[in-house]
């Protein structure tokens, strides 16, 4: 088993922690801390930034894309192999990147210019796959300071590692940042809490054995009251995501994953129940293999009836274990997205046919949902989110949909127009935070635009609410996984 490092927050100002037996881990022993203490980061951290233009799945594919780029770009770019792989098991990943920018703005300016010169056939992919990564120095430049409530200094250093046998409570930790359920709550973490300077202020990282992390993930992503067979399936899917993507999601950063929807929800040991631990123990070290490699077992909250293929959400890669799939007992294909969105398909995640337990009633409205905008409000929102003034919004025009009905290219028309690529980008542009999904139809009324939508999340892989209802109906963990990841088999790997 190996330790996993998870970013919990990068937060400005003082942060309150509490624990009965917390101490700072030093080479000479443990320095005890009071039951309550505060932490903040002072001094500038010297960060640099890396711009990722494309994310690819083989060296041959990287070479092909490289040859299609102009000399103007290749002089500034390089191909790197990303992530940590186990020989013969991990998925090969290559990125085309440009490094060592002194600010986020410099890296963003480079990406903007680079994407404008890429050939049309690659432009969609760069919109979906490009990104900017923070490169932290091995030795932080700033300091972390611990104080009492009244401000008396307890300790300071470039990186502080704290631990307590009972866990450390992070008061009012941010949860679900940028999403529609964003809030703050007290979270408890066992293992090591590492504090170091971050981009915004204090960078908080939890470090613990992989299996302890997974026991919490299954009950952070979903409720610990769920049937054990579902929690086992959730744990296997979460372990596969870690194993297949470790070192990729946060390339060059001092942690493997974050604790939000970008990676996997992880809210500490406070979410643990006996079923959480049972699910982790009974599947310990197991992953799903597909043709000899660890399957990248993605999942989302509610597919809405049809699951999406990987290549319509992320990079140009389409593994056989993540096919388009009707989430029901029989199989069919989506032929008319707009008609389907207004229907009530007899699928596993439909609460009409498979009522959600009381502890999941909050998710019922996301199987089918509506969002309405006044035209003026939508016009302001599009300008804010895109940085482009297109004038009063007149129409939203879906240009491409995935196999689940999710829109992957959307044109927004005003006096001018702007095109948005990628389901997540579309969800961000049309909401203060995020739309539940990009699977929607557009209705125009006097002075308003109404979206009627289906599902919550990207829709790739396991539908969590569908899998939950399969377990409630008596399906085993193995049956659930075969349904969502066909062609895979469970293997003891770690």
For each residue, the residues with C-beta under 8 A, 3 or more apart:
1: 209 210 211 285 494
2: 209 210
3: 191 207 208 209 210
4: 207 208 209 210 213 242 246 256 257
5: 194 205 206 207 254 255 256 257
6: 205 206 207 213 255 256 257 258 259 263 266
7: 10 203 204 205 250 253 255 257 258 259
8: 170 173 187 189 204 205 206 259
9: 15 170 173 174 202 203 204
10: 7 198 199 200 201 202 203 204
11: 15 174 198 200 201 202 204
12: 200 201 202
13: 40 201
14: 38 39 40 147
15: 9 11 38 39 40 170 171 202 204
16: 36 37 38 170 171 172
17: 22 36 37 38 39 162 168 169 170 171 193
18: 22 35 36 37 168 169 171
19: 22 33 35 164 166 167 168 169
20: 35 164 166
21: 32 164 165 166
22: 17 18 19 32 33 35 37 162 163 164 168
23: 30 31 32 33 162 163 164
24: 30 31 33 146 155 160 161 162
25: 30 161 162 163 192
26: 29 30 31
27:
28:
29: 26
30: 23 24 25 26 163
31: 23 24 26 155
32: 21 22 23
33: 19 22 23 24 37 146 154 155 162
34: 37 148 154
35: 18 19 20 22
36: 16 17 18 148 149
37: 16 17 18 22 33 34 146 147 148 154
38: 14 15 16 17 146 147 148 149
39: 14 15 17 144 145 146 147 160 195 202
40: 13 14 15 144 145 147 201 202
41: 45 142 143 144 145 195 196 197 198 201 202 203
42: 142 143 145
43: 141 142 143 197
44: 141 142 197
45: 41 136 137 140 141 142 197 198 199
46: 137 141
47: 134 135 136 137 199
48: 99 100 101 102 135
49: 100 101 102 103 104 106 107 132 133 134 135
50: 97 98 99 100 101 107 132 133 135 251 252
51: 97 98 99 101 107 108 110 111 114 130 131 132
52: 55 95 96 97 129 130 131 132 133 251
53: 73 77 95 96 97 98 111 114 115 118 126 129 130
54: 62 65 95 96 122 125 126 129 130 315
55: 52 82 93 94 95 129 314 315
56: 61 62 65 93 94 95 96 315 316
57: 61 91 92 93 94 315 316 317
58: 61 62 92 94
59: 62 63 79 81 92 94
60: 63 64
61: 56 57 58 64 65 94 316
62: 54 56 58 59 65 66 79 94 96
63: 59 60 66 67 79
64: 60 61 67 68
65: 54 56 61 62 68 69 96 122
66: 62 63 69 74 77 79 96
67: 63 64
68: 64 65 119 122
69: 65 66 73 74 77 96 118
70: 73 74 117
71: 74 75
72: 75 76 117
73: 53 69 70 76 77 114 117 118
74: 66 69 70 71 77
75: 71 72
76: 72 73 98 110 114
77: 53 66 69 73 74 96 97 98 114
78: 96 97 98 99
79: 59 62 63 66 94 95 96
80: 94 95 97
81: 59 92 93 94
82: 55 93 94 95 247 248 251
83: 90 91 93 245 246 247 248 251
84: 90 246 247
85: 89 90 91 92
86: 89 90 243 294 493
87:
88: 292 293
89: 85 86 243 289 292 293 294 493
90: 83 84 85 86 243 244 293 294
91: 57 83 85 244 245 293 294 296
92: 57 58 59 81 85
93: 55 56 57 81 82 83 248
94: 55 56 57 58 59 61 62 79 80 81 82
95: 52 53 54 55 56 79 80 82 251
96: 52 53 54 56 62 65 66 69 77 78 79
97: 50 51 52 53 77 78 80
98: 50 51 53 76 77 78 101 107 110 114
99: 48 50 51 78 135
100: 48 49 50 135
101: 48 49 50 51 98 104 106 107 110
102: 48 49 106
103: 49 106 107
104: 49 101 107 108 132 134
105: 108 109
106: 49 101 102 103 109 110
107: 49 50 51 98 101 103 104 110 111 132
108: 51 104 105 111 112 132
109: 105 106 112 113
110: 51 76 98 101 106 107 113 114
111: 51 53 107 108 114 115 130 132
112: 108 109 115 116
113: 109 110 116 117
114: 51 53 73 76 77 98 110 111 117 118 126
115: 53 111 112 118 123 126 127 130
116: 112 113
117: 70 72 73 113 114
118: 53 69 73 114 115 122 123 126
119: 68 122 123
120: 123
121: 124
122: 54 65 68 118 119 125 126
123: 115 118 119 120 126 127 421
124: 121 127 128 408 409 421
125: 54 122 128 129 315 316
126: 53 54 114 115 118 122 123 129 130
127: 115 123 124 130 421 422 425
128: 124 125 313 314 315 408 421 422 425
129: 52 53 54 55 125 126 314 315
130: 51 52 53 54 111 115 126 127
131: 51 52
132: 49 50 51 52 104 107 108 111
133: 49 50 52 250 251 252 253
134: 47 49 104 199 252 253
135: 47 48 49 50 99 100 252 253
136: 45 47 140 252 253 254
137: 45 46 47 140 141
138:
139: 158
140: 45 136 137 143 158 159 196 197
141: 43 44 45 46 137 158 197
142: 41 42 43 44 45 158 197
143: 41 42 43 140 156 157 158 197
144: 39 40 41 156 157 158 159 160 195 196 197 202
145: 39 40 41 42 153 155 156
146: 24 33 37 38 39 153 154 155 156 160
147: 14 37 38 39 40 150 151 152 153 154
148: 34 36 37 38 151 152 154
149: 36 38
150: 147
151: 147 148
152: 147 148
153: 145 146 147 156
154: 33 34 37 146 147 148
155: 24 31 33 145 146 160
156: 143 144 145 146 153
157: 143 144 160
158: 139 140 141 142 143 144 196 197
159: 140 144 194 195 196
160: 24 39 144 146 155 157 194 195 196
161: 24 25 192 193 194 195
162: 17 22 23 24 25 33 168 192 193 194 195
163: 22 23 25 30 168 191 192 193
164: 19 20 21 22 23 167 168 190
165: 21
166: 19 20 21 190
167: 19 164 188 189 190 268 269 270
168: 17 18 19 22 162 163 164 188 189 190 193
169: 17 18 19 186 187 188
170: 8 9 15 16 17 173 186 187 188 189 193 204 268
171: 15 16 17 18 186
172: 16 184 185 186
173: 8 9 170 184 185 186 187 204
174: 9 11 177 182 184
175: 181 182 183 184 185 187 260 267
176: 179 180 181 182 183 260 261
177: 174 182 260
178: 182 433 434
179: 176 182 260 261 433 434
180: 176 431 433 434 436
181: 175 176
182: 174 175 176 177 178 179 433
183: 175 176
184: 172 173 174 175
185: 172 173 175 267
186: 169 170 171 172 173 270
187: 8 169 170 173 175 267 268 270
188: 167 168 169 170 268 269 270
189: 8 167 168 170 193 206 208 268 269
190: 164 166 167 168 208 212 268 269
191: 3 163 206 207 208 209 212
192: 25 161 162 163 206 207 208
193: 17 161 162 163 168 170 189 204 205 206 207
194: 5 159 160 161 162 204 205 206 207
195: 39 41 144 159 160 161 162 202 203 204 205
196: 41 140 144 158 159 160 202 203 205 254
197: 41 43 44 45 140 141 142 143 144 158 201 202 203
198: 10 11 41 45 201 202 203
199: 10 45 47 134 203
200: 10 11 12
201: 10 11 12 13 40 41 197 198
202: 9 10 11 12 15 39 40 41 144 195 196 197 198
203: 7 9 10 41 195 196 197 198 199 254
204: 7 8 9 10 11 15 170 173 193 194 195
205: 5 6 7 8 193 194 195 196 254 255
206: 5 6 8 189 191 192 193 194 259 266 268
207: 3 4 5 6 191 192 193 194
208: 3 4 189 190 191 192 212 213
209: 1 2 3 4 191 212 213
210: 1 2 3 4 213 214 239 242 494
211: 1 214 215 280 281 284 285
212: 190 191 208 209 215 216 269 280
213: 4 6 208 209 210 216 217 266
214: 210 211 217 218 235 238 239 242 280
215: 211 212 218 219 235 272 276 277 279 280 281
216: 212 213 219 220 266 267 268 269 271 272 276
217: 213 214 220 221 234 235 238 264 265 266
218: 214 215 221 222 224 231 234 235 238 276 279 280
219: 215 216 222 223 224 231 271 272 273 275 276
220: 216 217 259 264 265 266 267 268 271
221: 217 218 234 238 264 265 299 464
222: 218 219 226 230 231 234 464 468
223: 219 226 359 360
224: 218 219 231 271 272 273 275 276
225: 273 275 357 359
226: 222 223 230 231 234 275 468 471
227: 230 231 468 471 472
228: 231 232 275 278 279 282
229: 232 233 471 475 476 477 480
230: 222 226 227 233 234 467 468 470 471 472 477 480
231: 218 219 222 224 226 227 228 234 235 275 276 278 279
232: 228 229 235 236 279 282 283 477
233: 229 230 236 237 462 467 471 477 480 481
234: 217 218 221 222 226 230 231 237 238 279 299 462 464 467
235: 214 215 217 218 231 232 238 239 279 280 283
236: 232 233 239 240 283 286 287 288 297 477 481 490
237: 233 234 240 241 288 297 298 299 461 462 481
238: 214 217 218 221 234 235 241 242 264 297
239: 210 214 235 236 242 243 283 286 287
240: 236 237 243 244 287 288 294 295 296 297
241: 237 238 244 245 263 264 296 297 298 299
242: 4 210 214 238 239 245 246 256 257 264
243: 86 89 90 239 240 246 287 294 493 494
244: 90 91 240 241 293 294 295 296 297
245: 83 91 241 242 248 249 296
246: 4 83 84 242 243 256 257
247: 82 83 84 250 251 256
248: 82 83 93 245 251
249: 245 256 257 258 262 263
250: 7 133 247 253 255 256 257 258 263
251: 50 52 82 83 95 133 247 248
252: 50 133 134 135 136
253: 7 133 134 135 136 250
254: 5 136 196 203 205
255: 5 6 7 205 250 258
256: 4 5 6 242 246 247 249 250
257: 4 5 6 7 242 246 249 250 263 264 266
258: 6 7 249 250 255 262 263
259: 6 7 8 206 220 263 264 265 266 267
260: 175 176 177 179 263 265
261: 176 179 265
262: 249 258
263: 6 241 249 250 257 258 259 260
264: 217 220 221 238 241 242 257 259
265: 217 220 221 259 260 261
266: 6 206 213 216 217 220 257 259
267: 175 185 187 216 220 259 270 271
268: 167 170 187 188 189 190 206 216 220 271
269: 167 188 189 190 212 216 272
270: 167 186 187 188 267
271: 216 219 220 224 267 268 276
272: 215 216 219 224 269 276 277
273: 219 224 225 276 277
274: 277 278
275: 219 224 225 226 228 231 278 279
276: 215 216 218 219 224 231 271 272 273 279 280
277: 215 272 273 274 280 281
278: 228 231 274 275 281 282
279: 215 218 228 231 232 234 235 275 276 282 283
280: 211 212 214 215 218 235 276 277 283 284
281: 211 215 277 278 284
282: 228 232 278 279
283: 232 235 236 239 279 280 286 477
284: 211 280 281 494
285: 1 211 492 493 494
286: 236 239 283 490 491 492 493
287: 236 239 240 243 294 295 490 491 493 494
288: 236 237 240 294 295 297 321 481 485 488 489 490 491
289: 89 292 293 294 295 488 489 491 493
290: 293 295 319 320 321 485 487 488
291: 320 487
292: 88 89 289
293: 88 89 90 91 244 289 290
294: 86 89 90 91 240 243 244 287 288 289 493
295: 240 244 287 288 289 290 319 321 485 488
296: 91 240 241 244 245 310 319 322
297: 236 237 238 240 241 244 288 321 461 462 485 488
298: 237 241 310 322 458 460 461 462
299: 221 234 237 241 460 461 462 463 464 467 484
300: 303 455 456 457 458 459 460 461 462 463 464
301: 363 366 456 457 463 464 465
302: 349 363 366 367 455 456 457 463 464 465 466
303: 300 306 307 308 327 347 349 404 455 457 459 463 466
304: 341 349 367 368 404 405 437 439 453 454 455 456 459
305: 326 327 328 334 340 345 347 349 350 404 454 455
306: 303 324 325 326 327 334 340 403 404 405 459
307: 303 322 323 324 325 327 404 459 460 461 463 484
308: 303 312 313 324 402 403 404 406 423 458 459 460
309: 312 313 318 322 323 324 402 403 460
310: 296 298 313 314 317 318 319 322 460
311: 314 315 316 317 318
312: 308 309 402 403 404 406 408 423
313: 128 308 309 310 402 406 408 422 423 424 458 459 460
314: 55 128 129 310 311 317
315: 54 55 56 57 125 128 129 311
316: 56 57 61 125 311
317: 57 310 311 314
318: 309 310 311 322
319: 290 295 296 310 322
320: 290 291 323 486 487
321: 288 290 295 297 485 486 487 488
322: 296 298 307 309 310 318 319 460 461 485
323: 307 309 320 486
324: 306 307 308 309 333 334 403 404
325: 306 307 331 484 486
326: 305 306 330 331 332 333 334 345 347
327: 303 305 306 307 347 348 349 463 466
328: 305 331 332 345 346 347 348
329:
330: 326
331: 325 326 328
332: 326 328
333: 324 326 403
334: 305 306 324 326 337 340 403 404 405
335:
336: 339 340
337: 334 340 341 401 405 439 441
338: 341 342 441
339: 336 342 343
340: 305 306 334 336 337 343 345 405 454
341: 304 337 338 368 405 439 440 441 452 453 454
342: 338 339 441 452
343: 339 340
344: 350 352 353 368
345: 305 326 328 340 350
346: 328 350 353
347: 303 305 326 327 328 350 353 466
348: 327 328 354 463 465 466 467 469 470
349: 302 303 304 305 327 354 367 463 465 466 469
350: 305 344 345 346 347 353 354 367
351: 354 355 356 364 367
352: 344 355
353: 344 346 347 350
354: 348 349 350 351 469 472 473
355: 351 352
356: 351 360 361 363 364 465 468 469
357: 225 360 361 468 472
358: 361
359: 223 225
360: 223 356 357 363 364 465 468
361: 356 357 358 364
362: 365
363: 301 302 356 360 366 367 456 465
364: 351 356 360 361 367
365: 362 368 369
366: 301 302 363 369 436 455 456
367: 302 304 349 350 351 363 364 454 455 456 465
368: 304 341 344 365 452 453 454
369: 365 366 436 452 453 454
370: 450 451 452 453
371: 430 431 435 440 450 451 453
372: 448 449 450 451
373: 377 378 381 430 448 449 450 451
374: 377 378 447 448
375: 378 379 392 393 447 448 449
376: 379 380 392
377: 373 374 380 381
378: 373 374 375 381 382 393 430 449
379: 375 376 382 383 391 392 393 414
380: 376 377 383 384
381: 373 377 378 384 385 429 430 431 432
382: 378 379 385 386 388 390 393 412 414 418 429 430
383: 379 380 386 387 388 389 390
384: 380 381 387
385: 381 382 428 429 430
386: 382 383 390 412 418 420 429
387: 383 384
388: 382 383 416 418
389: 383 416
390: 382 383 386 393 412 413 414 415 416 417 418
391: 379 414 415 416
392: 375 376 379 414 415
393: 375 378 379 382 390 396 412 413 414 449
394: 413 414
395: 411 412 413 442 444
396: 393 410 411 412 413 430 442 449 451
397: 410 411 412 413 442
398: 401 407 409 410 442
399: 407 409 410 411 419
400: 407 408 409
401: 337 398 405 406 407 408
402: 308 309 312 313 405 406 407 408 423 459
403: 306 308 309 312 324 333 334
404: 303 304 305 306 307 308 312 324 334 439 455 459
405: 304 306 334 337 340 341 401 402 439 454
406: 308 312 313 401 402 423 437 438 439 455 458 459
407: 398 399 400 401 402 410 423 426 438 439 440
408: 124 128 312 313 400 401 402 421 422 423 426 438
409: 124 398 399 400 419 420 421
410: 396 397 398 399 407 419 420 426 438
411: 395 396 397 399 417 418 419 420
412: 382 386 390 393 395 396 397 417 418 419 420 429
413: 390 393 394 395 396 397 417
414: 379 382 390 391 392 393 394 417
415: 390 391 392
416: 388 389 390 391
417: 390 411 412 413 414
418: 382 386 388 390 411 412
419: 399 409 410 411 412
420: 386 409 410 411 412 425 426 429
421: 123 124 127 128 408 409 425
422: 127 128 313 408 425 426
423: 308 312 313 402 406 407 408 426 427 437 438 458
424: 313 427 428 434 438 458
425: 127 128 420 421 422 428 429
426: 407 408 410 420 422 423 429 430 435 438
427: 423 424 430 431 434 435 436 437 438
428: 385 424 425 431 433 434
429: 381 382 385 386 412 420 425 426
430: 371 373 378 381 382 385 396 426 427 435 451
431: 180 371 381 427 428 434 435
432: 381
433: 178 179 180 182 428
434: 178 179 180 424 427 428 431
435: 371 426 427 430 431 438 440 451 453
436: 180 366 369 427 453 455 456 457
437: 304 406 423 427 440 453 454 455 456 457 458 459
438: 406 407 408 410 423 424 426 427 435
439: 304 337 341 404 405 406 407 453 454 455 459
440: 341 371 407 435 437 451 452 453 454
441: 337 338 341 342 451 452 453
442: 395 396 397 398 449 450 451
443: 449 450 451 452
444: 395 448 449 450
445: 448 449 450
446:
447: 374 375
448: 372 373 374 375 444 445
449: 372 373 375 378 393 396 442 443 444 445
450: 370 371 372 373 442 443 444 445
451: 370 371 372 373 396 430 435 440 441 442 443
452: 341 342 368 369 370 440 441 443
453: 304 341 368 369 370 371 435 436 437 439 440 441
454: 304 305 340 341 367 368 369 405 437 439 440
455: 300 302 303 304 305 366 367 404 406 436 437 439 459
456: 300 301 302 304 363 366 367 436 437
457: 300 301 302 303 436 437
458: 298 300 308 313 406 423 424 437
459: 300 303 304 306 307 308 313 402 404 406 437 439 455 463
460: 298 299 300 307 308 309 310 313 322
461: 237 297 298 299 300 307 322 484 485
462: 233 234 237 297 298 299 300 466 467 480 481 484 485
463: 299 300 301 302 303 307 327 348 349 459 466 467 484
464: 221 222 234 299 300 301 302 467 468
465: 301 302 348 349 356 360 363 367 468 469
466: 302 303 327 347 348 349 462 463 469 470 484
467: 230 233 234 299 348 462 463 464 470 471 480 483 484
468: 222 226 227 230 356 357 360 464 465 471 472
469: 348 349 354 356 465 466 472 473
470: 230 348 466 467 473 475 479 480 483
471: 226 227 229 230 233 467 468 474 475 477 480
472: 227 230 354 357 468 469
473: 354 469 470
474: 471
475: 229 470 471 479 480 483
476: 229 479 480
477: 229 230 232 233 236 283 471 480 481
478: 481 482 490
479: 470 475 476 482 483
480: 229 230 233 462 467 470 471 475 476 477 483 484
481: 233 236 237 288 462 477 478 484 485 488 490
482: 478 479 485 486 488
483: 467 470 475 479 480 486
484: 299 307 325 461 462 463 466 467 480 481
485: 288 290 295 297 321 322 461 462 481 482 488
486: 320 321 323 325 482 483
487: 290 291 320 321
488: 288 289 290 295 297 321 481 482 485
489: 288 289
490: 236 286 287 288 478 481
491: 286 287 288 289
492: 285 286
493: 86 89 243 285 286 287 289 294
494: 1 210 243 284 285 287
